[in-house]
Amino acid sequence: MTELIHQLTQQTYYQLNQLTNSLHDRSGLERRALIVLFLNQTRIKFAKLMVAVKWALNNSYAPANGREEESNKDGTAGNFIINKSWDILRVIEAQDSLLRNAADSLYNLHSEVSERSAPIYDLTNAVDVLTTGAYKRLPLVIHKTIESPTITTPRDDEKKRVIDRLSRIIHLKLFSASIPSQFTEAYVLNGHAVCGVSREFRAHITLKGDTETEPWVISHLDIFVRSDPELTEESPNLQHPSFSKQIKEVNHLAQSRMSASSNPLHDLYEVVHAFCISLQLYILSHQCQKLSKIQPSLQLVSDGSDHSKKIVIKYWTSSSVTASNTPATSSQSGETSKSPPTLEISSSPSGLTLKHTPSITDPSNHSVPLMKPRSDRLNLGEILNHVINAYVQSRLTRAYESLRPTSGGFDFHSRSRLLPSEEDAHQLCLKIDLVKNSSLNVRIDRRTGLYSLKVEPPSFEEDFIKLLEDRINSMDVGEIKTVVRVSLNRKMVEYYESLAHSARLTTTRRLPKRSLVANANFTENALYIRLAQPHQDYFLVVEITEIFQQKLFLIRTKPNDEVTGLVNIEQVEALPDRHNGSIELKPLPIAACYRILNRMRE
């Protein structure tokens, strides 16, 4: 019992030292947990020891093996337990020795059996003989005494004959096989049938044997779907091991489908083409996520899928384009939509297809075909530029067509034309002639999709231009006719104001109602020009009609309580034809006004 207590104490001391050394690199919480665990285990051990000591002290019977005197002589029953324990340990050690000897014997027997059952092959020299046709480990004395003949191997000729025979068999098998119409190439090369789709994939397949009934085997598969080489940051890494693993899985799936199909080439196309389409959508979605960080107006819309079927992209969604000035887009049905334009890239049996909402149409209201992406040079930025340019051109074309005259209206269409923009030759500009070598240029900002106006030469205030732009952007494209009408009226009024100022006459855009006669109902486009002394009570009124004809009146305001007069100058004076259907500006009839006043005085 004394030895048992000593061993348990030594073990506890050793474990305590180990615990102390391992607590340096641990956190406070881990230290507390390890100390609690050590204390629980130690408590259990000493509790067991305490039970054994109490049992030994309480056991008073004598051993039955003739050692009674020795046991009583010791005075404790603990010695009896220790002796029995040592006997048990000796029996266990003897059994362990016997088991160890049996295990060693079995291992030695296994080694001897494996060595005697299989011969030792000279694999290294066998490889040399098969590949080079020579044995390199012969004694040197043989080379000195006997000149070895040159060994010629028929390997190349034999290989060529096998390849030619296999190529003829593959030709016959291809001739009788059903080849998908989507394959752009299908030919035989070096014992392989090479088939695939241009810029998408190419598969090298062969036969297992030398008969036509042998199944097809895929020996190599090339995938050409890539990002544009000019793109670096926007492109995913296709050199990652996971991509190579996917290629192997596609190869395995296509092989299993071909082995169990009556039209193996069709199954090959369906499997590999589906993977290429999914890869293209993955690359484009990755590029869109990168572009959306650079261009905030670009937004990738998630439809709940993993973009393996389609990608939906909305552009012109910048926060600066609010609901009040979002560009109005018209659909084929004539309805107006305030939602931003959407580009949907989806998969189809022929490849990727682009669908734009609203539809992009030509002047004949036919849909314009969009650019088909190149699978070997995928560039979402280039696709978006093409789509946005086509949509901008379509909107400007609709604006140009909306200027056609209605019944009894003015023909703005004949004064308009679509020209390349001076800032960018690839962009269109709607140029509308106003008066006197002045024009109104209508463009669409590719970054926001909003209309922008510019008068050449510049003469309108920026606030007035901004007001006209807001009117087009907040309403339908048909409002462009109203904007052109307002701009043309403004230009004509400015022209007559400049003529009046050149004659040193003052102008005003309105007169008090009490100063006008009862039947002098002029529109807002009227210009009032005060004549010089002594006729300062008279005004020359230039009124511009809805069809941009100029009506001239001479009115007299009330100096006191006298009755005013209203004279239609064109009815009194013979003036040049001012109603010939054009808006050519004429000089102001100042001299005619003075002649009328002189006749009135006489």
C-alpha positions in Angstrom: 0.0 0.0 0.0 2.9 2.3 0.7 4.3 1.8 -2.8 0.8 2.4 -4.3 0.6 5.7 -2.5 4.1 6.7 -3.5 3.4 6.0 -7.2 0.2 7.9 -7.2 1.9 10.9 -5.5 4.7 10.8 -8.1 2.2 10.6 -11.0 0.3 13.6 -9.6 3.4 15.6 -9.1 4.5 14.9 -12.7 1.1 15.8 -14.2 1.1 19.1 -12.1 4.6 20.0 -13.6 3.3 19.4 -17.1 0.2 21.5 -16.5 2.3 24.3 -15.1 4.6 24.3 -18.2 1.6 24.3 -20.6 -0.3 27.2 -19.1 2.1 30.0 -20.3 0.8 30.3 -23.9 -2.9 30.0 -23.0 -5.6 32.5 -22.2 -7.1 33.0 -18.8 -10.2 31.1 -19.6 -8.3 28.1 -21.0 -6.1 28.1 -17.9 -9.1 28.0 -15.5 -10.6 25.1 -17.5 -7.4 23.0 -17.5 -6.9 23.6 -13.8 -10.5 22.5 -13.0 -10.1 19.4 -15.2 -6.8 18.5 -13.4 -8.3 19.0 -10.0 -11.4 16.8 -10.8 -9.2 14.0 -12.2 -6.8 14.1 -9.2 -9.7 14.2 -6.7 -11.2 11.0 -8.3 -7.8 9.2 -8.1 -7.3 10.1 -4.4 -10.9 9.2 -3.7 -10.2 5.7 -5.1 -7.0 5.5 -3.1 -8.9 6.4 0.1 -11.4 3.7 -0.5 -8.7 1.1 -1.1 -6.9 2.1 2.2 -10.1 1.9 4.2 -10.9 -1.5 2.7 -7.5 -2.8 3.5 -7.6 -1.5 7.1 -11.1 -3.1 7.7 -10.1 -6.5 6.2 -9.2 -8.8 9.2 -9.3 -12.3 7.7 -6.0 -14.3 7.3 -4.7 -15.7 4.0 -5.3 -19.4 3.2 -2.0 -20.1 1.6 0.0 -21.0 4.7 1.3 -17.6 5.3 -0.8 -16.9 8.3 2.1 -16.4 10.6 3.8 -14.0 8.2 0.6 -12.0 7.8 0.0 -11.7 11.4 3.6 -10.9 12.0 3.3 -7.9 9.8 0.2 -6.8 11.7 -1.8 -5.5 8.6 -3.9 -6.9 5.9 -2.4 -4.5 3.4 0.7 -6.7 2.8 -1.6 -9.5 1.7 -3.2 -7.3 -1.0 0.1 -6.1 -2.3 1.4 -9.6 -2.6 -1.6 -10.7 -4.5 -1.3 -7.6 -6.8 2.3 -8.5 -7.6 1.3 -12.1 -8.5 -1.3 -10.7 -10.9 1.2 -8.4 -12.5 3.7 -11.2 -13.1 1.0 -13.3 -14.8 0.0 -10.4 -17.0 3.7 -9.7 -18.0 4.1 -13.4 -18.9 1.0 -13.3 -21.1 2.2 -10.1 -22.8 5.5 -11.6 -23.6 3.9 -14.7 -25.2 1.5 -12.5 -27.3 4.5 -10.3 -28.4 6.4 -13.3 -29.5 3.4 -14.7 -31.4 3.0 -11.3 -33.3 6.6 -11.2 -34.3 6.4 -14.7 -35.6 3.3 -14.0 -37.7 5.0 -10.8 -39.2 8.1 -12.7 -40.1 6.0 -15.5 -41.7 4.0 -12.9 -43.7 7.3 -11.3 -45.1 8.7 -14.7 -46.1 5.5 -15.7 -47.8 5.3 -12.5 -49.9 8.9 -12.7 -51.0 8.6 -16.4 -52.0 5.3 -16.0 -53.9 6.2 -13.1 -56.3 9.4 -12.9 -58.3 11.6 -9.7 -58.3 11.3 -8.0 -61.6 14.0 -5.7 -63.0 11.6 -2.9 -63.8 14.2 -0.2 -64.5 16.0 -2.3 -67.1 12.7 -3.4 -68.6 11.7 0.2 -69.1 15.0 0.9 -70.8 14.6 -2.1 -73.2 11.0 -1.1 -74.1 11.7 2.6 -74.7 15.2 2.6 -76.2 15.5 -1.0 -77.5 18.8 -1.5 -75.7 20.0 -2.9 -72.4 22.3 -0.5 -70.7 23.6 -2.7 -67.9 25.6 -5.3 -69.8 29.2 -5.8 -68.8 31.7 -3.6 -70.6 33.8 -6.5 -71.7 30.9 -7.5 -74.1 31.1 -4.1 -75.9 34.9 -4.5 -76.3 34.8 -8.0 -77.8 31.5 -8.0 -79.7 30.3 -5.1 -81.8 26.6 -4.9 -81.2 24.5 -4.3 -84.4 22.4 -1.1 -84.7 18.9 -1.7 -83.4 16.2 -0.1 -85.5 12.8 0.2 -84.0 9.7 0.1 -86.2 7.8 2.2 -83.7 7.3 5.3 -85.8 6.2 3.4 -88.9 4.0 1.2 -87.0 2.4 4.1 -85.2 1.7 5.9 -88.5 0.0 2.7 -89.9 -2.1 2.4 -86.8 -3.1 6.1 -86.9 -4.0 6.0 -90.7 -6.1 2.9 -90.1 -7.8 4.5 -87.2 -8.4 7.7 -89.1 -10.2 5.8 -92.0 -12.4 4.0 -89.4 -13.3 7.4 -87.8 -14.1 8.8 -91.3 -16.6 6.0 -91.9 -18.1 6.4 -88.4 -18.5 10.2 -88.9 -20.1 9.7 -92.3 -22.8 7.5 -90.8 -23.2 9.5 -87.6 -25.6 12.3 -86.9 -23.6 15.5 -86.5 -25.2 18.5 -84.8 -25.8 21.5 -87.1 -24.3 23.8 -84.5 -20.8 22.3 -85.1 -18.7 24.7 -87.1 -15.9 22.3 -87.5 -15.7 18.5 -87.9 -12.7 16.8 -89.3 -10.2 14.0 -88.7 -6.7 14.6 -87.5 -4.1 12.1 -86.3 -6.5 9.4 -85.4 -8.9 11.8 -83.7 -12.2 13.4 -84.7 -12.0 17.1 -84.0 -15.4 18.8 -83.6 -16.7 21.9 -81.9 -18.1 25.4 -82.1 -16.0 28.3 -83.2 -14.9 30.6 -80.3 -16.6 28.2 -77.8 -15.1 24.8 -77.5 -13.3 22.0 -79.4 -13.4 18.3 -78.5 -10.9 15.6 -79.7 -12.6 12.2 -79.7 -11.4 8.8 -80.8 -12.3 5.2 -80.7 -11.4 2.5 -78.2 -10.7 -0.1 -80.9 -10.3 -0.5 -84.6 -14.0 -1.1 -85.5 -16.9 1.3 -86.2 -18.9 -0.3 -83.4 -16.5 0.9 -80.7 -17.9 3.9 -78.6 -16.4 7.4 -78.8 -13.9 8.4 -76.2 -13.0 12.0 -75.3 -9.3 12.4 -75.3 -9.1 16.2 -75.0 -11.5 19.1 -74.5 -10.6 22.7 -75.1 -12.8 25.6 -73.8 -12.3 28.9 -75.5 -14.7 31.0 -73.4 -12.6 33.8 -72.0 -12.8 37.4 -70.9 -11.4 40.1 -73.2 -7.6 40.0 -72.7 -7.6 43.8 -72.3 -9.6 43.3 -69.1 -7.6 42.4 -66.0 -9.3 43.5 -62.9 -12.9 42.9 -64.2 -12.2 39.2 -65.2 -12.4 36.2 -63.0 -9.4 33.8 -62.6 -10.0 30.9 -64.9 -6.6 29.4 -64.0 -7.8 28.4 -60.6 -7.7 24.7 -59.8 -11.4 24.6 -59.2 -11.9 25.6 -62.9 -9.8 22.7 -64.0 -11.8 20.4 -61.8 -15.0 21.6 -63.4 -13.5 20.9 -66.9 -12.8 17.3 -65.7 -16.3 16.9 -64.4 -17.8 18.2 -67.7 -15.5 15.7 -69.6 -16.7 12.9 -67.3 -20.4 13.8 -67.7 -20.1 14.2 -71.5 -18.4 10.8 -71.7 -21.0 9.0 -69.7 -23.8 10.6 -71.8 -22.1 9.6 -75.0 -21.6 6.0 -73.9 -25.3 5.6 -73.2 -26.7 7.6 -76.2 -27.7 6.7 -79.7 -26.6 10.2 -80.9 -23.4 10.7 -78.9 -22.3 13.8 -80.8 -25.5 15.6 -80.0 -25.1 14.7 -76.3 -21.5 16.0 -76.5 -22.7 19.3 -77.9 -25.5 19.7 -75.3 -23.3 19.0 -72.3 -20.3 21.2 -73.3 -22.5 23.9 -74.8 -24.5 24.2 -71.6 -21.3 24.5 -69.6 -19.9 27.2 -72.0 -23.2 29.2 -71.7 -23.1 29.0 -67.9 -19.4 30.0 -67.9 -20.2 33.1 -70.2 -23.0 34.2 -67.8 -20.6 33.7 -64.8 -17.9 35.9 -66.5 -20.4 38.6 -67.5 -22.0 38.7 -64.0 -18.5 39.0 -62.5 -17.6 41.9 -64.8 -20.9 43.6 -64.0 -20.2 43.5 -60.3 -16.8 45.1 -60.9 -18.3 47.7 -63.3 -21.1 48.6 -60.9 -18.4 49.7 -58.4 -16.9 52.0 -61.0 -20.2 53.2 -62.6 -22.9 53.8 -59.9 -25.6 54.2 -62.5 -25.1 50.5 -63.5 -27.0 48.0 -61.4 -27.0 44.2 -61.5 -30.5 43.0 -60.6 -30.8 39.6 -58.9 -33.8 37.5 -59.8 -33.3 34.9 -57.1 -31.0 32.7 -59.2 -27.3 32.2 -59.4 -27.1 33.9 -62.8 -26.8 30.5 -64.4 -29.8 31.2 -66.6 -29.8 34.9 -67.2 -28.4 38.3 -66.1 -30.6 41.3 -65.8 -28.8 44.7 -65.8 -30.4 48.1 -65.3 -28.5 51.2 -66.3 -29.2 54.9 -65.8 -30.2 54.2 -62.2 -27.9 56.9 -60.7 -29.3 58.6 -57.6 -29.1 61.9 -59.5 -31.8 60.7 -61.9 -34.8 61.0 -59.6 -38.3 59.9 -60.4 -39.3 63.4 -61.7 -36.6 63.5 -64.3 -36.1 59.9 -65.2 -36.0 59.6 -69.0 -39.4 58.6 -70.4 -39.1 55.5 -72.6 -41.9 54.5 -75.0 -42.7 50.9 -75.8 -44.0 49.5 -79.1 -47.5 49.9 -77.8 -47.0 53.6 -77.3 -47.1 53.5 -73.6 -44.6 55.6 -71.6 -42.5 54.0 -68.9 -40.6 55.8 -66.2 -38.5 52.8 -65.2 -34.8 52.7 -66.2 -33.9 50.7 -69.3 -33.1 47.1 -68.8 -30.7 44.7 -70.6 -31.4 41.0 -70.2 -28.7 38.5 -71.2 -30.1 35.0 -71.3 -29.2 31.6 -72.7 -30.7 30.0 -75.7 -29.9 27.0 -77.9 -27.9 29.1 -80.2 -25.9 31.0 -77.5 -26.4 34.2 -75.5 -29.2 36.5 -76.5 -29.7 40.1 -75.6 -33.1 41.6 -74.9 -33.6 45.3 -74.2 -36.6 46.8 -72.5 -38.0 49.0 -73.9 -37.3 47.6 -77.4 -34.9 49.4 -79.6 -36.5 50.2 -83.0 -35.5 51.8 -86.3 -37.5 54.6 -88.0 -39.8 51.9 -89.5 -40.6 50.7 -85.9 -38.8 47.4 -86.5 -36.6 45.9 -83.8 -32.9 46.6 -84.2 -30.8 43.4 -83.8 -28.3 43.8 -81.0 -24.7 42.7 -81.0 -24.1 39.0 -80.2 -21.3 38.7 -77.6 -18.1 37.0 -78.6 -17.6 34.1 -76.3 -13.8 34.2 -76.6 -13.5 37.9 -75.8 -16.3 38.7 -73.4 -16.5 42.3 -72.5 -19.6 43.6 -70.8 -18.4 47.2 -71.1 -18.3 46.9 -74.9 -21.7 45.2 -74.9 -23.2 48.0 -72.8 -21.7 50.7 -75.0 -23.2 49.1 -78.1 -26.6 48.7 -76.5 -26.6 52.3 -75.0 -25.5 53.7 -78.4 -28.3 51.8 -80.2 -30.9 52.9 -77.6 -29.7 56.6 -77.7 -30.0 56.5 -81.5 -33.4 54.9 -81.3 -34.7 57.6 -78.9 -33.3 60.4 -81.1 -34.9 58.8 -84.1 -38.2 58.7 -82.3 -37.8 62.4 -81.4 -37.0 63.2 -85.0 -40.1 61.3 -86.2 -42.2 63.1 -83.6 -41.5 66.4 -85.3 -43.5 65.5 -88.4 -46.4 67.9 -88.9 -49.9 67.0 -87.8 -53.1 68.3 -89.5 -52.7 72.0 -89.8 -49.5 72.1 -87.8 -46.1 73.5 -88.6 -43.6 71.3 -90.3 -40.6 71.0 -87.9 -39.5 67.8 -89.5 -38.3 69.5 -92.7 -36.1 71.8 -90.6 -34.5 68.9 -88.6 -31.8 66.3 -89.4 -29.8 63.7 -87.6 -26.0 64.3 -87.7 -22.9 63.0 -86.0 -22.1 64.9 -82.8 -19.2 67.4 -83.0 -17.9 66.1 -79.6 -18.1 62.5 -80.5 -18.4 61.3 -84.1 -19.9 57.9 -82.8 -22.8 59.8 -81.3 -25.8 61.3 -83.0 -27.2 64.7 -82.6 -30.7 66.0 -83.6 -30.1 69.4 -85.2 -33.1 71.7 -85.7 -32.7 74.9 -87.6 -34.3 77.9 -85.9 -33.7 81.4 -87.5 -30.7 83.3 -88.9 -28.1 80.5 -88.9 -29.1 79.5 -85.4 -30.0 75.9 -84.5 -31.1 73.9 -81.5 -29.0 70.7 -80.9 -30.7 67.9 -79.0 -28.4 65.2 -77.5 -28.8 62.4 -75.0 -26.2 62.1 -72.2 -24.9 58.5 -72.3 -24.1 58.5 -68.6 -27.6 59.5 -67.3 -29.9 59.1 -70.3 -31.2 62.6 -70.0 -31.8 65.0 -72.9 -29.4 68.0 -73.2 -30.1 71.1 -75.3 -27.6 73.5 -76.8 -28.4 76.6 -78.9 -25.8 77.6 -81.5 -24.7 80.3 -81.4 -25.4 80.6 -77.6 -28.1 83.1 -76.8 -30.4 81.6 -74.2 -29.9 81.8 -70.5 -28.8 78.7 -68.7 -31.9 78.7 -66.5 -34.1 78.8 -69.6 -32.2 75.9 -71.2 -32.5 73.9 -67.9 -36.2 74.6 -67.9 -36.6 73.2 -71.4 -34.5 70.1 -70.6 -36.5 69.4 -67.5 -39.7 69.6 -69.6 -38.4 66.9 -72.1 -37.0 64.6 -69.4 -40.0 64.7 -67.1 -42.6 64.1 -69.9 -43.0 62.1 -73.1 -40.6 62.5 -76.0 -43.5 64.2 -77.9 -42.8 67.3 -75.8 -39.8 68.0 -77.9 -42.1 69.6 -80.4 -43.3 72.0 -77.7 -39.7 72.7 -76.8 -38.8 73.5 -80.4 -41.8 75.8 -80.7 -40.8 77.7 -77.6 -37.2 78.0 -78.7 -38.2 79.2 -82.2 -40.6 81.8 -80.7 -37.9 83.0 -78.3 -35.4 83.3 -81.2 -37.9 85.3 -83.4 -38.7 87.6 -80.5 -35.0 88.1 -79.8 -34.5 89.0 -83.5 -37.1 91.7 -83.5 -35.8 93.0 -80.2 -32.4 93.4 -81.7 -33.8 95.2 -84.7 -35.7 97.6 -82.4 -32.7 98.3 -80.3 -30.7 99.0 -83.4 -33.3 101.7 -84.3 -32.9 103.0 -80.7 -36.4 102.0 -79.8 -37.5 100.5 -76.5 -39.3 97.2 -76.2 -41.4 95.4 -73.7 -43.1 92.0 -73.5 -46.4 93.2 -72.0 -48.5 96.4 -71.5 -51.0 97.1 -68.7 -54.5 96.0 -69.7 -55.9 99.5 -69.0 -53.6 100.8 -71.7 -55.0 98.6 -74.4 -58.3 98.8 -76.3 -60.9 96.3 -75.7 -60.4 94.2 -78.8 -56.6 94.1 -78.5 -56.2 90.5 -77.4 -52.6 89.6 -78.1 -50.8 86.3 -77.2 -47.9 85.9 -74.8 -45.6 85.9 -77.8 -46.3 89.5 -78.7 -43.5 92.1 -78.6 -44.4 95.8 -78.0 -42.0 98.4 -79.5 -42.5 102.0 -78.4 -42.1 104.5 -81.3 -39.9 107.6 -81.0 -41.1 111.1 -80.2 -43.4 112.7 -81.0 -45.2 109.4 -81.4 -44.2 107.9 -78.0 -47.9 107.1 -77.3 -47.9 104.5 -80.1 -46.5 101.0 -80.1 -45.6 98.6 -82.9 -46.9 95.2 -81.9 -45.2 92.1 -83.5 -47.3 89.0 -82.8 -46.1 85.5 -83.7 -48.8 83.0 -84.5 -48.9 79.3 -83.9 -47.6 78.7 -87.4 -44.9 81.3 -86.9 -46.4 84.0 -89.0 -45.7 87.6 -88.0 -48.8 89.9 -87.5 -48.1 93.6 -87.2 -50.3 96.1 -85.4 -50.1 99.7 -84.5 -51.8 100.7 -81.3 -52.2 103.9 -79.3 -52.2 103.9 -75.6 -54.3 106.2 -73.4 -52.3 109.4 -72.7 -55.3 110.6 -70.6 -58.9 109.7 -71.2 -58.6 109.7 -75.0 -59.9 106.7 -77.0 -57.1 104.4 -78.2 -56.8 103.1 -81.7 -55.8 99.7 -83.2 -54.4 99.6 -86.8 -53.5 96.4 -88.7 -50.5 97.6 -90.6 -50.7 94.9 -93.2 -54.2 96.1 -94.2 -53.1 99.7 -94.5 -49.6 99.4 -95.9 -48.4 97.2 -98.8 -45.6 95.1 -97.2 -43.6 92.2 -98.7 -45.2 88.8 -98.5 -44.8 87.6 -95.0 -47.0 84.6 -95.2 -45.3 82.4 -97.8 -45.2 79.3 -95.5 -41.6 80.0 -94.3 -40.3 81.7 -91.2 -37.9 83.9 -92.9 -37.5 87.0 -90.8 -38.4 90.4 -92.3 -37.3 93.9 -91.3 -39.5 95.9 -89.0 -41.8 98.3 -90.8 -40.8 101.3 -88.8 -41.0 103.7 -91.8 -44.5 102.3 -92.6 -45.6 103.1 -89.1 -44.5 106.7 -89.4 -46.2 107.1 -92.8 -49.5 105.8 -91.3 -49.2 108.2 -88.4 -48.5 111.1 -90.7 -51.6 110.3 -92.8 -53.7 110.0 -89.6 -52.6 113.6 -88.6 -53.5 115.0 -92.0 
